[in-house]
Amino acid sequence: MKHSHKTDPAYALASAGSEEKGFVLWREVLMAYVSPAVMAGIGGLITGDRSLQIAALTTIGGTSVLIAWLLGLWLRKRGRSKRWFVEPPRLLVVVMFALVCASLGFFAAWVTNRVPDMIGLSDYSIWFDRVWIDFPLSGTIASSIMTWRWRKVFEENYTLNGGDRR
């Protein structure tokens, strides 16, 4: 006797993740840190901008790690059960997450610039001028890397498990 609920495409989407191989969170987070940090560091060396070299390891790399880790946790736990995430083309999903994470980066930069003024550290706010570029850009890069790589692994595993992905 065949069970109709096991032949449903939604069942295949949810069960494909149980055998998912290739997406190791710590390795993906490491790549999300190294990629923008190295590129910003090289840019700082070429231009002679010492603050960019420091930002590459701190605000750029740190924001990338945080975004990549949080997004990676969400993708592993809930990503494969969301139809709006697994059905559209990969590029569309990557762009959508990049826009969302860039917006979150702008909000984080706004909060970061307002907190020193609220607690009376207005003299130190000059140190926070870089975050207007660093946070949104790092969020965009990290979310693009994580989403692209997760979807690639998901699609490979889905086709291996008998799914009929486009």
DSSP file with accessible surface (Angstrom, degrees, kcal/mol):
  #  RESIDUE AA STRUCTURE BP1 BP2  ACC     N-H-->O    O-->H-N    N-H-->O    O-->H-N    TCO  KAPPA ALPHA  PHI   PSI    X-CA   Y-CA   Z-CA
    1    1 A M              0   0  211      0, 0.0     2,-0.4     0, 0.0     0, 0.0   0.000 360.0 360.0 360.0 127.5    0.0    0.0    0.0
    2    2 A K        -     0   0  179      2,-0.0     2,-0.6     3,-0.0     3,-0.1  -0.708 360.0-136.9 -89.2 137.0    1.4    3.3   -1.0
    3    3 A H    >>  -     0   0   93     -2,-0.4     3,-0.8     1,-0.1     4,-0.6  -0.832   6.4-154.9 -94.5 121.4    1.1    6.3    1.3
    4    4 A S  H >> S+     0   0   99     -2,-0.6     3,-0.8     1,-0.2     4,-0.7   0.816  91.0  62.4 -66.6 -29.3    0.1    9.4   -0.6
    5    5 A H  H 34 S+     0   0  106      1,-0.2    -1,-0.2     2,-0.2     3,-0.2   0.799 101.2  53.3 -70.1 -21.9    1.7   11.7    2.0
    6    6 A K  H <4 S+     0   0  110     -3,-0.8    -1,-0.2     1,-0.2    -2,-0.2   0.662 106.7  51.4 -85.6 -14.6    5.1   10.2    1.2
    7    7 A T  H << S+     0   0   90     -3,-0.8    -1,-0.2    -4,-0.6    -2,-0.2   0.530  84.5 109.9 -94.6  -7.2    4.8   10.9   -2.5
    8    8 A D  S >X S-     0   0   76     -4,-0.7     4,-1.5    -3,-0.2     3,-0.7  -0.432  75.2-129.5 -66.8 137.9    3.9   14.5   -2.0
    9    9 A P  H 3> S+     0   0   74      0, 0.0     4,-2.1     0, 0.0     5,-0.1   0.838 107.7  60.5 -59.5 -31.0    6.6   16.9   -3.1
   10   10 A A  H 3> S+     0   0   34      1,-0.2     4,-2.1     2,-0.2     5,-0.2   0.877 102.0  52.4 -65.1 -34.9    6.5   18.7    0.2
   11   11 A Y  H <> S+     0   0   95     -3,-0.7     4,-2.6    -6,-0.2     5,-0.2   0.922 108.3  50.8 -65.4 -40.6    7.4   15.5    2.0
   12   12 A A  H  X S+     0   0   31     -4,-1.5     4,-1.6     1,-0.2    -2,-0.2   0.892 108.8  52.0 -64.7 -37.8   10.4   15.1   -0.4
   13   13 A L  H  X S+     0   0   11     -4,-2.1     4,-0.6     1,-0.2    -1,-0.2   0.926 114.1  42.2 -63.9 -43.4   11.5   18.7    0.4
   14   14 A A  H  < S+     0   0   54     -4,-2.1     3,-0.5     1,-0.2     4,-0.3   0.875 116.5  46.9 -73.3 -35.5   11.4   18.1    4.2
   15   15 A S  H >X S+     0   0   41     -4,-2.6     3,-0.9     1,-0.2     4,-0.5   0.736  96.5  73.0 -81.4 -18.8   13.0   14.7    4.1
   16   16 A A  H >< S+     0   0    2     -4,-1.6     3,-0.8     1,-0.2    -1,-0.2   0.847  91.9  57.9 -63.8 -31.4   15.8   15.7    1.8
   17   17 A G  G >< S+     0   0    7     -4,-0.6     3,-1.4    -3,-0.5    -1,-0.2   0.722  89.2  71.6 -73.8 -19.5   17.5   17.6    4.6
   18   18 A S  G <4 S+     0   0   91     -3,-0.9    -1,-0.2    -4,-0.3    -2,-0.2   0.817 107.7  36.0 -68.0 -25.1   17.8   14.6    6.9
   19   19 A E  G << S+     0   0  105     -3,-0.8    -1,-0.3    -4,-0.5    -2,-0.2   0.153  88.2 146.0-108.2  18.5   20.5   13.2    4.7
   20   20 A E    <   +     0   0   37     -3,-1.4     2,-0.3     2,-0.0    -3,-0.1  -0.336  21.5 176.9 -65.3 127.9   22.0   16.6    3.8
   21   21 A K        +     0   0  151    132,-0.2   136,-0.1    -2,-0.1     3,-0.1  -0.942  51.9  42.1-127.2 152.9   25.8   16.5    3.4
   22   22 A G  S    S+     0   0   41     -2,-0.3     2,-0.9     1,-0.1    -1,-0.1   0.117  81.3  98.7 103.8 -23.9   28.2   19.2    2.4
   23   23 A F        +     0   0   19    130,-0.1     2,-0.6   127,-0.1    -1,-0.1  -0.815  44.9 172.9-102.3  96.5   26.8   22.1    4.5
   24   24 A V     >  -     0   0   48     -2,-0.9     4,-2.2     1,-0.2     3,-0.3  -0.935  24.3-148.3-106.1 117.4   29.0   22.3    7.6
   25   25 A L  H  > S+     0   0   16     -2,-0.6     4,-2.7     1,-0.2     5,-0.3   0.888  92.7  49.7 -58.5 -47.3   28.1   25.5    9.5
   26   26 A W  H  > S+     0   0  179      1,-0.2     4,-2.1     2,-0.2    -1,-0.2   0.887 112.4  49.0 -63.0 -35.3   31.5   26.3   11.0
   27   27 A R  H  > S+     0   0   99     -3,-0.3     4,-2.1     2,-0.2    -1,-0.2   0.903 112.6  47.3 -70.3 -39.2   33.2   25.9    7.6
   28   28 A E  H  X S+     0   0    3     -4,-2.2     4,-2.1     2,-0.2    -2,-0.2   0.890 112.1  49.7 -69.4 -38.9   30.6   28.2    5.9
   29   29 A V  H  X S+     0   0   20     -4,-2.7     4,-1.5     2,-0.2    -2,-0.2   0.905 109.2  53.0 -65.9 -39.5   30.9   30.8    8.7
   30   30 A L  H  X S+     0   0   90     -4,-2.1     4,-3.0    -5,-0.3     3,-0.3   0.927 109.8  47.8 -61.1 -42.9   34.7   30.7    8.3
   31   31 A M  H  X S+     0   0   70     -4,-2.1     4,-2.3     1,-0.2    -1,-0.2   0.883 108.5  54.7 -65.2 -37.2   34.4   31.3    4.6
   32   32 A A  H  < S+     0   0    0     -4,-2.1    -1,-0.2     1,-0.2    -2,-0.2   0.775 114.2  42.2 -68.4 -24.6   32.0   34.2    5.3
   33   33 A Y  H  X S+     0   0   66     -4,-1.5     4,-1.7    -3,-0.3     5,-0.2   0.911 116.0  45.9 -82.1 -48.5   34.6   35.7    7.6
   34   34 A V  H  X S+     0   0   54     -4,-3.0     4,-2.9     1,-0.2     5,-0.4   0.902 105.4  59.6 -65.9 -42.6   37.7   35.1    5.4
   35   35 A S  H  X S+     0   0   40     -4,-2.3     4,-1.9    -5,-0.2     5,-0.2   0.952 114.7  30.5 -57.4 -58.7   36.3   36.3    2.1
   36   36 A P  H  > S+     0   0    7      0, 0.0     4,-2.6     0, 0.0     5,-0.3   0.879 119.6  55.1 -71.6 -31.3   35.4   39.9    3.0
   37   37 A A  H  X S+     0   0    6     -4,-1.7     4,-2.4     2,-0.2    -2,-0.2   0.928 110.8  44.0 -66.8 -43.5   38.2   40.3    5.5
   38   38 A V  H  X S+     0   0   73     -4,-2.9     4,-2.7    -5,-0.2     5,-0.2   0.932 115.0  48.5 -66.2 -45.0   40.9   39.3    3.1
   39   39 A M  H  X S+     0   0  128     -4,-1.9     4,-2.3    -5,-0.4    -2,-0.2   0.921 114.4  45.2 -63.6 -41.9   39.5   41.4    0.3
   40   40 A A  H  X S+     0   0   15     -4,-2.6     4,-2.5     2,-0.2    -1,-0.2   0.894 112.5  52.4 -68.4 -38.0   39.1   44.5    2.6
   41   41 A G  H  X S+     0   0   18     -4,-2.4     4,-2.2    -5,-0.3    -2,-0.2   0.915 110.2  47.4 -62.6 -43.0   42.6   43.8    4.0
   42   42 A I  H  X S+     0   0   77     -4,-2.7     4,-2.7     2,-0.2     5,-0.2   0.924 111.5  51.2 -63.8 -42.6   44.1   43.7    0.5
   43   43 A G  H  X S+     0   0   24     -4,-2.3     4,-2.3    -5,-0.2     6,-0.3   0.898 109.9  50.2 -60.6 -39.8   42.2   46.9   -0.4
   44   44 A G  H  X>S+     0   0    0     -4,-2.5     4,-1.2     1,-0.2     5,-1.1   0.876 111.3  48.4 -66.7 -36.9   43.6   48.6    2.7
   45   45 A L  H  <5S+     0   0  122     -4,-2.2    -2,-0.2     2,-0.2    -1,-0.2   0.916 113.0  47.2 -67.7 -43.7   47.1   47.5    1.8
   46   46 A I  H  <5S+     0   0  136     -4,-2.7    -2,-0.2     1,-0.2    -1,-0.2   0.922 120.5  36.7 -65.4 -44.3   46.9   48.7   -1.8
   47   47 A T  H  <5S-     0   0   98     -4,-2.3    -1,-0.2    -5,-0.2    -2,-0.2   0.606 105.3-124.4 -85.1 -11.7   45.4   52.1   -0.9
   48   48 A G  T  <5 +     0   0   59     -4,-1.2     2,-1.0     1,-0.2    -3,-0.2   0.693  56.9 152.2  75.9  19.2   47.5   52.5    2.3
   49   49 A D     >< -     0   0   62     -5,-1.1     4,-1.5    -6,-0.3     3,-0.3  -0.717  26.0-172.7 -88.4 101.9   44.3   53.0    4.4
   50   50 A R  H  > S+     0   0  172     -2,-1.0     4,-2.0     1,-0.2     5,-0.2   0.865  83.1  57.1 -64.4 -36.2   45.2   51.8    7.9
   51   51 A S  H  > S+     0   0   53      1,-0.2     4,-2.7     2,-0.2    -1,-0.2   0.864 105.1  51.9 -67.3 -31.5   41.6   52.1    9.1
   52   52 A L  H  > S+     0   0   31     -3,-0.3     4,-1.9     2,-0.2    -1,-0.2   0.886 107.3  53.0 -70.0 -36.1   40.4   49.7    6.4
   53   53 A Q  H  X S+     0   0   42     -4,-1.5     4,-0.8     2,-0.2    -2,-0.2   0.917 113.6  42.5 -63.5 -42.2   43.0   47.2    7.4
   54   54 A I  H >X S+     0   0   93     -4,-2.0     4,-1.3     1,-0.2     3,-0.7   0.918 113.1  52.4 -70.2 -42.6   41.8   47.3   11.0
   55   55 A A  H 3<>S+     0   0    4     -4,-2.7     5,-2.7     1,-0.2     6,-0.7   0.822  98.4  66.7 -63.5 -29.8   38.2   47.2    9.9
   56   56 A A  I 3<>S+     0   0    1     -4,-1.9     5,-0.7     1,-0.2    -1,-0.2   0.892 110.4  34.8 -58.9 -37.9   38.8   44.2    7.8
   57   57 A L  I <<5S+     0   0  115     -4,-0.8    -1,-0.2    -3,-0.7    -2,-0.2   0.683 130.8  29.2 -89.8 -19.7   39.5   42.1   10.9
   58   58 A T  I  X5S+     0   0   74     -4,-1.3     4,-2.8     3,-0.1     5,-0.4   0.773 127.8  14.4-106.5 -84.4   37.0   43.8   13.2
   59   59 A T  I  >5S+     0   0   37      2,-0.2     4,-1.7     3,-0.2     5,-0.2   0.891 131.4  42.4 -69.6 -38.8   33.8   45.4   11.9
   60   60 A I  I  ><S+     0   0   14     -5,-2.7     4,-1.9     2,-0.2    -4,-0.2   0.975 123.7  35.8 -71.3 -53.2   33.8   43.8    8.4
   61   61 A G  H  ><S+     0   0    0     -6,-0.7     4,-2.4    -5,-0.7    -2,-0.2   0.912 118.5  51.4 -66.4 -41.2   34.8   40.3    9.5
   62   62 A G  H  X S+     0   0   37     -4,-2.8     4,-2.4     2,-0.2    -3,-0.2   0.918 110.9  46.7 -65.1 -43.2   32.9   40.4   12.8
   63   63 A T  H  X S+     0   0   20     -4,-1.7     4,-2.7    -5,-0.4     5,-0.3   0.913 111.5  52.8 -64.4 -40.4   29.6   41.5   11.1
   64   64 A S  H  X S+     0   0    0     -4,-1.9     4,-2.6    -5,-0.2     5,-0.2   0.917 109.7  48.2 -61.2 -43.2   30.1   38.8    8.5
   65   65 A V  H  X S+     0   0   52     -4,-2.4     4,-2.7     2,-0.2     5,-0.2   0.933 112.7  48.0 -63.4 -45.5   30.6   36.1   11.1
   66   66 A L  H  X S+     0   0   93     -4,-2.4     4,-2.5     2,-0.2     5,-0.3   0.948 115.6  43.0 -62.7 -48.3   27.5   37.2   13.0
   67   67 A I  H  X S+     0   0   26     -4,-2.7     4,-2.7     1,-0.2     5,-0.3   0.932 116.2  48.5 -62.8 -46.3   25.3   37.4   10.0
   68   68 A A  H  X S+     0   0    0     -4,-2.6     4,-2.7    -5,-0.3    -2,-0.2   0.912 112.9  47.6 -63.0 -41.4   26.6   34.1    8.5
   69   69 A W  H  X S+     0   0  123     -4,-2.7     4,-2.4    -5,-0.2    -2,-0.2   0.953 115.3  43.7 -66.6 -47.5   26.2   32.2   11.8
   70   70 A L  H  X S+     0   0   91     -4,-2.5     4,-2.1    -5,-0.2    -2,-0.2   0.930 118.0  44.9 -64.5 -44.4   22.7   33.4   12.5
   71   71 A L  H  X S+     0   0   16     -4,-2.7     4,-2.9    -5,-0.3    -1,-0.2   0.910 112.1  52.7 -66.5 -39.8   21.6   32.8    8.9
   72   72 A G  H  X S+     0   0    0     -4,-2.7     4,-2.4    -5,-0.3     5,-0.2   0.901 108.6  50.0 -62.6 -40.0   23.3   29.5    8.8
   73   73 A L  H  X S+     0   0   68     -4,-2.4     4,-2.1     2,-0.2     5,-0.2   0.925 112.7  47.0 -63.1 -43.4   21.5   28.4   12.0
   74   74 A W  H  X>S+     0   0   72     -4,-2.1     4,-3.2     1,-0.2     5,-1.1   0.921 111.5  50.8 -64.9 -43.1   18.2   29.4   10.5
   75   75 A L  H  X>S+     0   0    0     -4,-2.9     5,-0.7     3,-0.2     4,-0.7   0.907 112.2  46.5 -62.0 -42.7   18.9   27.7    7.2
   76   76 A R  H  <5S+     0   0  117     -4,-2.4    -1,-0.2    -5,-0.2    -2,-0.2   0.887 121.8  36.2 -67.1 -37.3   19.8   24.4    8.9
   77   77 A K  H  <5S+     0   0  157     -4,-2.1    -2,-0.2    -5,-0.2    -3,-0.2   0.916 139.8   2.1 -84.7 -43.6   16.8   24.5   11.2
   78   78 A R  H ><5S+     0   0  123     -4,-3.2     3,-0.9    -5,-0.2     4,-0.5   0.551 100.9  93.0-123.6 -12.6   14.0   26.0    9.1
   79   79 A G  G ><<S+     0   0    0     -5,-1.1     3,-1.2    -4,-0.7     6,-0.2   0.894  86.4  48.8 -58.4 -45.3   15.3   26.7    5.6
   80   80 A R  G 3 <S+     0   0   58     -5,-0.7    -1,-0.2     1,-0.2   -64,-0.1   0.688 106.4  57.5 -75.0 -13.6   14.3   23.4    3.8
   81   81 A S  G <  S+     0   0   76     -3,-0.9     2,-0.7   -67,-0.1    -1,-0.2   0.525  86.7  90.0 -92.0  -3.2   10.7   23.5    5.2
   82   82 A K    X>  -     0   0   71     -3,-1.2     4,-1.7    -4,-0.5     3,-1.3  -0.820  58.6-164.4 -98.4 111.2   10.0   26.9    3.6
   83   83 A R  H 3> S+     0   0  100     -2,-0.7     4,-2.2     1,-0.3    -1,-0.2   0.873  89.1  60.4 -60.6 -37.8    8.6   26.6    0.1
   84   84 A W  H 34 S+     0   0  125      1,-0.2    -1,-0.3     2,-0.2    -2,-0.0   0.694 110.8  43.6 -66.2 -13.9    9.2   30.3   -0.6
   85   85 A F  H <4 S+     0   0    0     -3,-1.3    -1,-0.2    -6,-0.2    -2,-0.2   0.778 119.1  37.0 -99.5 -32.3   12.9   29.6    0.0
   86   86 A V  H  < S+     0   0    0     -4,-1.7    -2,-0.2    -7,-0.1    -3,-0.2   0.683 112.9  53.4 -98.2 -16.9   13.4   26.3   -1.8
   87   87 A E  S  < S+     0   0   73     -4,-2.2    -3,-0.1    -5,-0.2     3,-0.1   0.890  89.5  75.1 -89.2 -41.9   11.2   26.7   -4.9
   88   88 A P  S    S-     0   0   32      0, 0.0     5,-0.1     0, 0.0     0, 0.0  -0.215  99.7 -75.9 -67.5 166.1   12.3   30.0   -6.6
   89   89 A P     >  -     0   0   88      0, 0.0     4,-1.7     0, 0.0     3,-0.3  -0.254  42.8-117.5 -58.9 148.7   15.5   30.3   -8.6
   90   90 A R  H  > S+     0   0   51      1,-0.2     4,-2.5     2,-0.2     5,-0.2   0.877 111.5  54.6 -57.8 -44.1   18.6   30.4   -6.4
   91   91 A L  H  > S+     0   0  114      1,-0.2     4,-2.5     2,-0.2    -1,-0.2   0.894 105.9  52.6 -61.3 -39.2   19.7   33.9   -7.6
   92   92 A L  H  > S+     0   0  108     -3,-0.3     4,-2.3     1,-0.2    -1,-0.2   0.921 111.0  46.8 -62.5 -43.0   16.3   35.4   -6.7
   93   93 A V  H  X S+     0   0    2     -4,-1.7     4,-2.6     2,-0.2     5,-0.2   0.909 111.5  51.4 -66.7 -41.2   16.6   34.0   -3.1
   94   94 A V  H  X S+     0   0   13     -4,-2.5     4,-2.4     1,-0.2    -2,-0.2   0.934 111.3  47.4 -62.2 -44.5   20.2   35.2   -2.8
   95   95 A V  H  X S+     0   0   71     -4,-2.5     4,-2.4     2,-0.2    -2,-0.2   0.915 111.2  52.0 -64.1 -41.1   19.2   38.7   -3.9
   96   96 A M  H  X S+     0   0   71     -4,-2.3     4,-2.1     1,-0.2    -2,-0.2   0.946 112.9  43.4 -61.3 -48.0   16.2   38.7   -1.5
   97   97 A F  H  X S+     0   0   20     -4,-2.6     4,-2.8     1,-0.2     5,-0.2   0.865 110.9  56.0 -67.4 -34.2   18.4   37.7    1.5
   98   98 A A  H  X S+     0   0   12     -4,-2.4     4,-2.3    -5,-0.2    -1,-0.2   0.923 109.1  46.8 -63.4 -41.9   21.1   40.2    0.5
   99   99 A L  H  X S+     0   0  113     -4,-2.4     4,-2.2     2,-0.2    -2,-0.2   0.912 113.3  48.4 -65.9 -42.0   18.6   43.0    0.6
  100  100 A V  H  X S+     0   0   76     -4,-2.1     4,-2.3    -5,-0.2    -2,-0.2   0.940 114.3  45.2 -63.7 -46.5   17.2   42.0    3.9
  101  101 A C  H  X S+     0   0    8     -4,-2.8     4,-2.1     2,-0.2    -2,-0.2   0.850 110.7  53.7 -70.5 -31.3   20.6   41.6    5.5
  102  102 A A  H  X S+     0   0   16     -4,-2.3     4,-2.3    -5,-0.2    -1,-0.2   0.915 109.4  49.5 -65.3 -40.5   21.8   44.9    4.0
  103  103 A S  H  X S+     0   0   78     -4,-2.2     4,-2.3     1,-0.2    -2,-0.2   0.912 110.5  49.4 -63.7 -42.4   18.8   46.5    5.6
  104  104 A L  H  X S+     0   0   97     -4,-2.3     4,-2.7     1,-0.2    -1,-0.2   0.879 109.2  53.8 -63.3 -35.9   19.6   44.9    8.9
  105  105 A G  H  X S+     0   0    4     -4,-2.1     4,-2.4     2,-0.2    -2,-0.2   0.901 107.8  49.2 -64.4 -41.8   23.1   46.2    8.5
  106  106 A F  H  X S+     0   0  110     -4,-2.3     4,-2.4     2,-0.2    -2,-0.2   0.914 112.1  48.9 -62.9 -41.4   21.9   49.7    8.0
  107  107 A F  H  X S+     0   0  128     -4,-2.3     4,-2.6     2,-0.2    -2,-0.2   0.930 111.2  49.2 -64.4 -43.3   19.7   49.4   11.1
  108  108 A A  H  X S+     0   0   37     -4,-2.7     4,-2.7     1,-0.2    -2,-0.2   0.891 111.0  50.6 -63.0 -37.7   22.6   48.0   13.2
  109  109 A A  H  X S+     0   0    0     -4,-2.4     4,-2.1     2,-0.2    -1,-0.2   0.910 109.8  50.4 -66.4 -40.2   24.8   50.9   12.0
  110  110 A W  H  X S+     0   0  120     -4,-2.4     4,-1.4     2,-0.2    -2,-0.2   0.941 113.2  45.2 -62.5 -46.0   22.2   53.4   13.0
  111  111 A V  H  X S+     0   0   54     -4,-2.6     4,-2.3     1,-0.2     3,-0.3   0.925 111.5  53.1 -63.2 -44.1   21.9   51.9   16.4
  112  112 A T  H  < S+     0   0   37     -4,-2.7    -1,-0.2     1,-0.2    -2,-0.2   0.869 111.4  46.0 -61.6 -35.3   25.6   51.7   16.8
  113  113 A N  H  < S+     0   0   10     -4,-2.1     4,-0.5    -5,-0.2    -1,-0.2   0.733 114.3  47.9 -79.3 -22.8   26.0   55.4   16.0
  114  114 A R  H  X S+     0   0  108     -4,-1.4     4,-2.0    -3,-0.3    -2,-0.2   0.818  98.2  67.1 -88.1 -30.5   23.1   56.4   18.3
  115  115 A V  H  X S+     0   0   60     -4,-2.3     4,-2.0     1,-0.2     6,-0.2   0.921  97.9  50.8 -61.4 -47.9   24.2   54.5   21.4
  116  116 A P  H  4>S+     0   0    8      0, 0.0     5,-3.8     0, 0.0     4,-0.3   0.901 112.1  48.7 -59.1 -36.7   27.4   56.5   22.2
  117  117 A D  H >45S+     0   0   73     -4,-0.5     3,-0.7     3,-0.2     5,-0.2   0.876 109.7  52.5 -67.7 -36.5   25.4   59.8   21.9
  118  118 A M  H 3<5S+     0   0  146     -4,-2.0    -1,-0.2     1,-0.2    -3,-0.1   0.845 113.7  41.8 -69.6 -32.3   22.7   58.5   24.2
  119  119 A I  T 3<5S-     0   0  114     -4,-2.0    -1,-0.2    -5,-0.2    -2,-0.2   0.336 122.3-101.2-100.5   9.7   25.1   57.5   27.0
  120  120 A G  T < 5S+     0   0   59     -3,-0.7     3,-0.3    -4,-0.3    -3,-0.2   0.720  86.2 121.4  86.9  21.1   27.3   60.6   26.6
  121  121 A L    > < +     0   0   76     -5,-3.8     3,-1.6    -6,-0.2     4,-0.3  -0.228  22.1 137.7-106.4  44.4   30.2   59.3   24.6
  122  122 A S  G >   +     0   0   66      1,-0.3     3,-0.9    -6,-0.2     4,-0.2   0.752  63.4  66.0 -64.9 -23.0   29.8   61.7   21.7
  123  123 A D  G 3  S+     0   0  140     -3,-0.3     3,-0.4     1,-0.2    -1,-0.3   0.763 102.4  48.4 -67.5 -24.8   33.6   62.2   21.6
  124  124 A Y  G X  S+     0   0  133     -3,-1.6     3,-1.4     1,-0.2     4,-0.3   0.419  80.8  96.0 -96.3   1.7   34.1   58.6   20.5
  125  125 A S  G X   +     0   0   34     -3,-0.9     3,-1.3    -4,-0.3    -1,-0.2   0.714  68.6  74.1 -68.0 -17.4   31.5   58.6   17.8
  126  126 A I  G >  S+     0   0  113     -3,-0.4     3,-1.2     1,-0.3    -1,-0.3   0.835  88.9  61.5 -63.1 -28.0   34.1   59.3   15.2
  127  127 A W  G <  S+     0   0  197     -3,-1.4     3,-0.4     1,-0.2    -1,-0.3   0.719  99.7  56.0 -69.3 -18.8   35.2   55.7   15.6
  128  128 A F  G X  S+     0   0   66     -3,-1.3     3,-0.8    -4,-0.3     4,-0.3   0.339  75.5  96.6 -98.0   7.1   31.8   54.5   14.4
  129  129 A D  T X  S+     0   0   90     -3,-1.2     3,-0.9     1,-0.2     4,-0.3   0.828  78.3  59.7 -66.4 -30.1   31.8   56.3   11.1
  130  130 A R  T >> S+     0   0   69     -3,-0.4     4,-2.7    -4,-0.2     3,-1.7   0.762  85.9  76.4 -68.9 -25.6   32.9   53.2    9.2
  131  131 A V  H <> S+     0   0    4     -3,-0.8     4,-1.7     1,-0.3    -1,-0.2   0.756  79.5  70.9 -65.2 -20.4   30.0   51.1   10.3
  132  132 A W  H <4 S+     0   0   94     -3,-0.9    -1,-0.3    -4,-0.3    -2,-0.1   0.810 116.0  24.3 -64.4 -27.1   27.7   52.9    7.8
  133  133 A I  H <> S+     0   0  110     -3,-1.7     4,-1.9    -4,-0.3     5,-0.3   0.812 123.1  53.4 -98.2 -44.6   29.6   51.0    5.0
  134  134 A D  H  X S+     0   0    3     -4,-2.7     4,-2.6     1,-0.2     5,-0.3   0.906 106.7  48.1 -64.0 -47.8   30.9   48.0    6.9
  135  135 A F  H  X S+     0   0   28     -4,-1.7     4,-2.4     2,-0.2     5,-0.2   0.957 116.2  39.4 -64.9 -52.2   27.7   46.6    8.4
  136  136 A P  H  > S+     0   0    8      0, 0.0     4,-2.3     0, 0.0    -1,-0.2   0.925 118.9  47.9 -65.2 -40.2   25.5   46.6    5.3
  137  137 A L  H  X S+     0   0   96     -4,-1.9     4,-2.6     2,-0.2     5,-0.2   0.928 113.5  47.2 -66.0 -42.4   28.2   45.5    3.0
  138  138 A S  H  X S+     0   0    2     -4,-2.6     4,-2.8    -5,-0.3     5,-0.3   0.901 111.8  50.9 -65.5 -39.9   29.3   42.7    5.3
  139  139 A G  H  X S+     0   0    0     -4,-2.4     4,-2.3    -5,-0.3     5,-0.2   0.906 111.1  48.7 -63.3 -39.6   25.7   41.6    5.8
  140  140 A T  H  X S+     0   0   41     -4,-2.3     4,-2.1    -5,-0.2    -2,-0.2   0.944 114.8  43.9 -65.4 -47.1   25.2   41.5    2.1
  141  141 A I  H  X S+     0   0   55     -4,-2.6     4,-2.5     2,-0.2     5,-0.2   0.944 115.7  46.8 -65.4 -47.4   28.3   39.5    1.4
  142  142 A A  H  X S+     0   0    0     -4,-2.8     4,-2.6     1,-0.2     5,-0.2   0.922 114.0  47.0 -64.2 -42.7   27.8   37.0    4.2
  143  143 A S  H  X S+     0   0    0     -4,-2.3     4,-2.6    -5,-0.3     5,-0.3   0.890 112.0  51.3 -68.0 -35.4   24.2   36.4    3.4
  144  144 A S  H  X S+     0   0   34     -4,-2.1     4,-2.3    -5,-0.2     5,-0.3   0.933 112.4  45.7 -65.7 -44.2   25.0   35.9   -0.3
  145  145 A I  H  X S+     0   0   35     -4,-2.5     4,-2.3    -5,-0.2     5,-0.3   0.954 117.1  43.7 -62.9 -48.6   27.7   33.4    0.5
  146  146 A M  H  X S+     0   0    0     -4,-2.6     4,-2.5    -5,-0.2     5,-0.2   0.933 116.9  44.7 -65.3 -46.6   25.6   31.5    3.0
  147  147 A T  H  X S+     0   0    0     -4,-2.6     4,-2.6    -5,-0.2     5,-0.2   0.930 114.6  48.2 -66.2 -44.4   22.4   31.4    0.9
  148  148 A W  H  X S+     0   0  109     -4,-2.3     4,-2.1    -5,-0.3    -2,-0.2   0.943 115.9  43.2 -61.5 -47.2   24.2   30.5   -2.3
  149  149 A R  H  X S+     0   0   90     -4,-2.3     4,-2.2    -5,-0.3     5,-0.2   0.891 114.3  50.0 -70.2 -38.1   26.2   27.7   -0.8
  150  150 A W  H  X S+     0   0    0     -4,-2.5     4,-2.9    -5,-0.3    -1,-0.2   0.940 112.1  47.4 -66.0 -45.4   23.2   26.3    1.2
  151  151 A R  H  X S+     0   0    0     -4,-2.6     4,-2.9    -5,-0.2     5,-0.2   0.894 110.5  53.0 -62.8 -38.0   20.9   26.3   -1.8
  152  152 A K  H  X S+     0   0   97     -4,-2.1     4,-2.3    -5,-0.2    -1,-0.2   0.953 113.0  43.0 -61.7 -47.3   23.6   24.6   -3.9
  153  153 A V  H  X S+     0   0   15     -4,-2.2     4,-2.6     2,-0.2     5,-0.2   0.921 114.6  51.3 -64.5 -42.3   24.1   21.8   -1.3
  154  154 A F  H  X S+     0   0    1     -4,-2.9     4,-2.6     1,-0.2    -2,-0.2   0.936 111.0  46.9 -61.4 -46.2   20.3   21.6   -0.9
  155  155 A E  H  X S+     0   0   36     -4,-2.9     4,-2.3     2,-0.2     5,-0.2   0.896 112.2  50.5 -64.8 -39.4   19.7   21.2   -4.6
  156  156 A E  H  X S+     0   0   93     -4,-2.3     4,-1.8    -5,-0.2    -1,-0.2   0.934 114.5  43.6 -63.6 -43.9   22.5   18.7   -5.0
  157  157 A N  H  X S+     0   0   18     -4,-2.6     4,-1.5     2,-0.2    -2,-0.2   0.871 111.8  54.3 -68.6 -35.4   21.0   16.6   -2.2
  158  158 A Y  H  <>S+     0   0   13     -4,-2.6     5,-2.5    -5,-0.2    -2,-0.2   0.924 110.1  45.4 -66.5 -43.1   17.5   17.0   -3.4
  159  159 A T  H ><5S+     0   0   73     -4,-2.3     3,-1.2     1,-0.2    -1,-0.2   0.861 110.7  54.3 -70.0 -32.4   18.4   15.7   -6.9
  160  160 A L  H 3<5S+     0   0  136     -4,-1.8    -1,-0.2     1,-0.2    -2,-0.2   0.820 105.9  53.9 -67.2 -29.2   20.3   12.8   -5.4
  161  161 A N  T 3<5S-     0   0   72     -4,-1.5    -1,-0.2    -5,-0.1    -2,-0.2   0.277 129.0 -93.7 -89.9   8.9   17.2   11.9   -3.4
  162  162 A G  T < 5S+     0   0   69     -3,-1.2    -3,-0.2     1,-0.2    -2,-0.1   0.584  74.2 147.0  96.5  10.0   15.0   11.7   -6.4
  163  163 A G      < -     0   0   17     -5,-2.5     2,-0.5    -6,-0.2    -1,-0.2  -0.366  48.4-132.6 -75.4 159.2   13.5   15.2   -6.5
  164  164 A D        +     0   0  139     -2,-0.1    -1,-0.1     2,-0.0    -5,-0.1  -0.498  35.5 174.4-112.6  63.1   12.8   16.8   -9.8
  165  165 A R              0   0   51     -2,-0.5   -78,-0.0   -10,-0.2   -10,-0.0  -0.383 360.0 360.0 -66.0 150.1   14.3   20.2   -9.4
  166  166 A R              0   0  219     -2,-0.1    -1,-0.1     0, 0.0    -2,-0.0  -0.218 360.0 360.0 -66.2 360.0   14.3   22.5  -12.4
